[in-house]
Amino acid sequence: MRKIVTVELRGLESKSG
């Protein structure tokens, strides 16, 4: 797993909610 994946997921969550 890459750290970038977590950052992207966090960004998506932040934008979504």
C-alpha positions in Angstrom: 0.0 0.0 0.0 1.2 3.5 -0.7 0.8 6.6 1.5 -0.6 8.6 -1.5 -3.6 6.3 -1.6 -4.5 7.3 1.9 -4.1 11.0 1.1 -6.3 10.7 -2.0 -9.0 8.9 0.0 -8.9 11.6 2.6 -9.2 14.3 -0.1 -12.2 12.5 -1.6 -13.9 12.1 1.8 -13.2 15.8 2.5 -14.7 16.9 -0.8 -17.6 14.5 -0.6 -18.5 15.4 3.0 
